[in-house]
Amino acid sequence: PTEDDLTTAAASEAFGLPLVENEQARELVLEHFRRLRREPHPANRRQYLLPRTAEVLPNPLGTAPGFLLEQPSCLLAFFPGVPREMRAMVEQELLPRLRRRFPALSTWQEVRLRVFGISEPEIERLLSDSRLPEIEIGFGVDFPETVIKLRGRNPEVLVRAEAAVRAALPGGICYPDGASLAKVALDNLARQNLSLSLAESCTGGLIAAALTDIPGASRVLERGAVTYANSAKNDWLGVSTSLLEKHGAVSEACARTMAEGIRAAAGSDIGLAVTGIAGPDGGSAGKPVGTVFLALADNEGTRVEHLALGGSRQRIRRLTTMTALARLARYPGEGTK
C-alpha cells in the first residue's frame, strides 16, 4: 500500500462514512503475513481501515481485502487494483453474494470454451449451422485464442450445446476456459504414457515454461534445451557446422536435426524443436521475419512444418509456442475436441 491508493479514502469521503479499523479485515491481513512467515509493514494498516459500514470481501491471493457498501438502490463493490486478485475475488466472493441477494441471477449459467487454430469469423460461420436452442452465444478474442461464451438457463441444454460446438469445430482445439493448451497437451501425452524433450531457439524456453506452469509436468517433460546460438545447436544437438553453413539455423534441415538430437540425448519418446526469426531484425527476402520451422521426431520419423507468421516479436514467439503445444495436444494425429 502506498499514499496514492486513494479508493478507500474516496469512498469514505463520498458517502460520509468515517474510516475505522475493521477487525475482520485486520485479521485477514495479519493472517496473510503469518502464512508467509513475514512481519507486516506499518503501511499495511491502511488495508484494514475501511468505511464504517463496509462488508469485507476476503482476498485469497493478496493482502488487501475488498469491501461492499450498500447505498439506497445501489450496491457498490471495491477491489484492489491487481487484476488477478480482483478476478479471484469476483469469482469467489462477489458473485456468490450477488446470487444470494438476487436469486433470479442464478437461473443463468455460462460455459466458456477456448479455441486455438480457427479464427473468430470462421468459428462464427461454422457455428451458424449448429442448432443451439435456448442458448445465447457470444465471442471474444484473447490472442491467439478465441473465447466462445454459451449462456442458458437449463444445465442439460448447456451440456448439449457445448458438445455441439466441439463437434462443429473439427479444425481447432477446444478446451474449457479455466484450462490451458499446455494442460491439454500434457494430458494428451500422459494418457499415452509418452515422454517429451524440447529444443528451443526462437522461443527461448517459452514452450517449456508453459508446460512446467502445470503441476505434474514431470510425468511427461524429460528436459528442455534453449539452443539459441549455433554453437549450442552444434554442441548439444549435433547440428553440424556444414549443415548450418549450407542451410542456416532457420531451416527445415536444422529443425529436423534439432528434434532428432534432443530426442536421442534424452531418450524420450518425442523430441520437439523450433527455430525461427522472431524479428524485428534478421529477416531476408528468402527468409523473412516470421519464418519458423517446427519439427517433431518420434519412432515413426521426423515431421517438419514451415510456419509463416506475422506481427511483432512477441506475437511471433507466442504463436510459435501455441502452435507447438497444439501439435502435442493433437499427437499423434487427431486433436482434442
Long-range contacts (C-beta under 8 A, 24 or more apart in sequence): 1-43, 1-44, 1-46, 1-47, 1-64, 2-43, 5-46, 5-81, 7-78, 8-46, 8-49, 8-50, 8-51, 8-67, 8-78, 11-51, 11-69, 11-76, 11-78, 12-51, 15-51, 15-69, 15-71, 17-51, 17-52, 17-53, 17-54, 17-69, 18-51, 18-52, 19-49, 19-50, 19-51, 19-52, 20-49, 20-50, 20-51, 20-52, 21-45, 21-48, 21-49, 22-48, 22-49, 22-50, 22-54, 22-56, 22-67, 24-56, 24-65, 25-50, 25-56, 25-65, 25-67, 28-56, 28-58, 28-59, 28-65, 29-63, 29-64, 29-65, 32-59, 32-62, 32-63, 33-63, 57-89, 57-93, 57-94, 58-89, 58-93, 59-85, 59-88, 59-89, 60-88, 60-89, 60-92, 61-85, 61-88, 66-93, 66-94, 68-94, 68-97, 75-101, 107-153, 108-151, 108-152, 108-153, 109-151, 109-152, 109-153, 109-155, 109-158, 110-149, 110-150, 110-151, 111-149, 111-150, 111-151, 111-158, 111-161, 111-162, 112-147, 112-148, 112-149, 112-150, 112-176, 112-177, 113-147, 113-148, 113-150, 113-162, 113-165, 113-166, 113-174, 113-175, 113-176, 113-177, 114-142, 114-145, 114-146, 114-147, 114-148, 114-174, 114-175, 114-176, 114-177, 114-179, 114-181, 115-145, 115-146, 115-147, 115-148, 115-169, 115-172, 115-173, 115-174, 116-144, 116-145, 116-146, 116-172, 116-173, 116-181, 116-322, 116-326, 117-171, 117-172, 117-173, 117-326, 117-335, 118-146, 118-169, 118-171, 118-172, 119-146, 120-146, 123-148, 123-169, 123-172, 126-168, 126-169, 127-165, 127-168, 127-169, 129-168, 130-164, 130-165, 130-168, 131-164, 132-161, 132-164, 132-165, 133-157, 135-161, 143-315, 143-318, 144-318, 144-319, 144-322, 145-181, 145-322, 147-177, 166-337, 167-337, 169-337, 170-337, 172-335, 173-326, 173-329, 173-330, 173-335, 173-336, 173-337, 174-336, 174-337, 175-336, 180-210, 180-213, 180-214, 181-210, 181-322, 181-325, 181-326, 181-329, 182-210, 182-211, 182-213, 182-214, 182-325, 183-214, 184-325, 184-329, 184-336, 185-211, 185-325, 185-326, 185-328, 185-329, 185-331, 186-211, 186-214, 186-216, 186-217, 186-219, 186-220, 186-221, 186-328, 188-328, 188-329, 188-330, 188-331, 188-336, 189-220, 189-270, 189-328, 189-331, 190-216, 190-219, 190-220, 192-331, 194-220, 194-269, 194-270, 194-331, 195-220, 195-221, 195-222, 195-266, 195-267, 195-268, 195-269, 195-270, 196-220, 196-221, 196-222, 196-268, 196-269, 196-270, 196-271, 196-272, 196-328, 197-221, 197-222, 197-223, 197-224, 197-225, 197-262, 197-263, 197-265, 197-266, 197-268, 197-270, 197-271, 197-272, 198-223, 198-224, 198-225, 198-262, 198-271, 198-272, 198-273, 199-224, 199-225, 199-227, 199-236, 199-237, 199-258, 199-259, 199-261, 199-262, 199-271, 199-272, 199-273, 199-274, 200-224, 200-225, 200-226, 200-227, 200-273, 200-274, 201-226, 201-227, 201-228, 201-233, 201-249, 201-258, 201-273, 201-274, 201-275, 201-276, 202-250, 202-274, 202-275, 202-276, 202-277, 202-278, 202-292, 202-316, 202-317, 202-320, 203-274, 203-317, 203-320, 203-321, 203-324, 204-228, 204-317, 206-317, 206-318, 206-320, 206-321, 207-272, 207-274, 207-321, 207-324, 207-325, 210-321, 210-325, 211-325, 222-266, 222-267, 222-268, 223-262, 223-265, 223-266, 223-268, 225-262, 227-258, 233-257, 233-258, 236-261, 236-262, 236-265, 237-261, 237-262, 237-265, 237-273, 238-264, 248-287, 249-275, 250-275, 250-276, 250-277, 250-287, 250-291, 250-292, 250-293, 251-275, 251-293, 252-293, 252-295, 252-304, 252-306, 254-293, 255-293, 255-294, 255-295, 255-304, 256-295, 256-297, 256-302, 256-304, 258-295, 259-295, 259-296, 259-297, 259-302, 259-304, 260-295, 260-297, 260-302, 263-297, 263-298, 269-298, 269-299, 270-296, 270-297, 270-298, 270-328, 270-331, 271-295, 271-296, 271-297, 271-298, 272-296, 272-297, 272-324, 272-327, 272-328, 273-297, 274-320, 274-324, 276-307, 276-309, 276-316, 276-320, 278-313, 278-316, 278-317, 278-320, 279-312, 279-313, 279-316, 280-312, 280-313, 289-316, 290-316, 292-316, 292-320, 294-320, 294-323, 294-324, 294-327, 296-327, 296-331, 298-332, 300-332
